[in-house]
């Protein structure tokens, strides 16, 4: 079994586990902000982490949804993005209840951007893969 098939087969479990991990991390009080120096400016490392957390979440989500329905239509993509943004919003609201944590609209934006990029990436990959005469079809046939 390849890593891809293992992840795809267990994607619902990974998705739920990743959601729980995000909630657990959001429950940690007083998290310091780390910055990294890049060229002439400082970049907050937590923004990069927010993007990556939700990008990974979107991949687990899309693999899980594609297991139950292999067709990925644009309307579904938009719905999935709204759901991901909803989870990100709830996560930020939840953090407001934790001592030393706040609601940060920029965190929400990076969460949403990471989730959206992940979903759109998979949408584009499936469009290219399922396009008649595509490279993957030609490879499969011969």
C-alpha positions as CSV (number, residue, x, y, z in Angstrom):
1,X,0.0,0.0,0.0
2,X,1.4,3.4,-1.0
3,X,1.3,6.4,1.3
4,X,-1.2,8.0,-1.0
5,X,-3.7,5.1,-0.8
6,X,-3.1,4.8,3.0
7,X,-4.0,8.5,3.5
8,X,-6.9,8.3,1.1
9,X,-8.3,5.2,2.8
10,X,-8.0,6.8,6.2
11,X,-8.7,10.4,5.3
12,X,-11.9,10.7,7.5
13,X,-9.9,9.6,10.5
14,X,-7.0,11.9,9.7
15,X,-9.5,14.8,9.1
16,X,-11.2,14.3,12.5
17,X,-7.8,13.9,14.3
18,X,-6.4,17.0,12.6
19,X,-9.5,19.0,13.7
20,X,-9.1,17.8,17.3
21,X,-5.4,18.7,17.1
22,X,-6.2,22.2,16.0
23,X,-8.7,22.6,18.8
24,X,-6.1,21.3,21.3
25,X,-3.5,23.7,20.1
26,X,-6.0,26.6,20.2
27,X,-6.6,25.7,23.9
28,X,-3.0,26.4,24.9
29,X,-2.9,29.7,26.8
30,X,-0.3,32.5,26.3
31,X,1.4,31.3,23.1
32,X,4.4,33.5,22.3
33,X,4.7,35.0,18.8
34,X,7.8,34.0,16.9
35,X,9.2,36.1,14.0
36,X,11.7,35.1,11.4
37,X,13.9,37.4,9.4
38,X,13.3,37.3,5.7
39,X,15.1,39.7,3.4
40,X,14.4,43.2,4.8
41,X,11.4,42.3,7.0
42,X,10.2,40.1,9.8
43,X,7.6,37.5,9.1
44,X,5.4,36.1,11.9
45,X,6.0,32.4,11.9
46,X,2.5,31.8,13.4
47,X,1.0,33.1,10.1
48,X,2.9,30.5,8.1
49,X,1.9,27.8,10.6
50,X,-1.8,28.9,10.3
51,X,-1.6,28.6,6.5
52,X,0.0,25.2,6.7
53,X,-2.4,23.8,9.4
54,X,-5.4,24.6,7.3
55,X,-3.8,23.6,4.0
56,X,-3.2,20.1,5.5
57,X,-6.8,20.1,6.9
58,X,-8.2,20.9,3.5
59,X,-6.3,17.9,1.9
60,X,-7.6,15.5,4.5
61,X,-11.1,16.9,4.0
62,X,-11.0,16.7,0.2
63,X,-9.6,13.2,0.2
64,X,-12.4,12.2,2.6
65,X,-15.1,13.8,0.5
66,X,-13.7,12.3,-2.7
67,X,-13.9,8.9,-1.1
68,X,-17.7,9.3,-0.8
69,X,-18.2,11.2,-4.0
70,X,-15.4,11.1,-6.6
71,X,-16.9,14.0,-8.7
72,X,-15.6,17.4,-7.6
73,X,-17.8,20.2,-9.0
74,X,-17.1,23.9,-8.6
75,X,-20.2,24.4,-6.4
76,X,-18.9,21.8,-4.0
77,X,-15.5,23.5,-4.0
78,X,-17.1,26.7,-2.9
79,X,-19.2,25.0,-0.3
80,X,-16.1,23.2,1.1
81,X,-14.3,26.5,1.3
82,X,-17.2,28.1,3.2
83,X,-17.2,25.2,5.6
84,X,-13.4,25.5,6.1
85,X,-13.7,29.2,6.7
86,X,-16.5,28.5,9.2
87,X,-14.3,26.2,11.1
88,X,-11.5,28.7,11.1
89,X,-13.9,31.4,12.3
90,X,-15.1,29.2,15.2
91,X,-11.5,28.4,16.0
92,X,-10.7,32.1,16.4
93,X,-13.8,32.8,18.4
94,X,-12.9,29.8,20.7
95,X,-9.4,31.3,21.2
96,X,-11.0,34.4,22.6
97,X,-12.2,32.3,25.5
98,X,-8.7,31.1,26.3
99,X,-6.6,33.2,28.8
100,X,-3.8,35.0,26.9
101,X,-5.4,34.3,23.5
102,X,-7.3,36.7,21.3
103,X,-9.4,36.7,18.1
104,X,-7.0,37.6,15.3
105,X,-8.6,38.5,12.0
106,X,-5.2,38.0,10.2
107,X,-4.9,34.4,11.7
108,X,-8.4,33.8,10.3
109,X,-7.3,35.1,6.9
110,X,-4.3,32.8,6.8
111,X,-6.4,29.9,7.9
112,X,-9.0,30.6,5.2
113,X,-6.3,31.2,2.6
114,X,-4.5,27.9,3.4
115,X,-7.8,25.9,3.3
116,X,-8.9,27.6,0.0
117,X,-5.5,27.0,-1.7
118,X,-5.6,23.3,-0.7
119,X,-9.2,22.8,-2.0
120,X,-8.6,24.7,-5.2
121,X,-5.3,22.8,-5.8
122,X,-7.1,19.5,-5.6
123,X,-9.9,20.8,-7.8
124,X,-7.5,21.8,-10.5
125,X,-5.6,18.5,-10.2
126,X,-8.8,16.6,-10.7
127,X,-9.8,18.8,-13.6
128,X,-6.5,18.1,-15.3
129,X,-6.5,14.4,-14.5
130,X,-10.1,13.9,-15.7
131,X,-9.8,16.0,-18.8
132,X,-10.3,14.0,-22.0
133,X,-7.0,13.4,-23.7
134,X,-5.1,14.4,-20.6
135,X,-1.6,13.0,-19.9
136,X,-2.9,10.8,-17.1
137,X,-5.5,9.2,-19.4
138,X,-2.8,8.6,-22.1
139,X,-0.5,7.0,-19.5
140,X,-3.4,4.8,-18.2
141,X,-4.2,3.6,-21.7
142,X,-0.8,2.7,-22.7
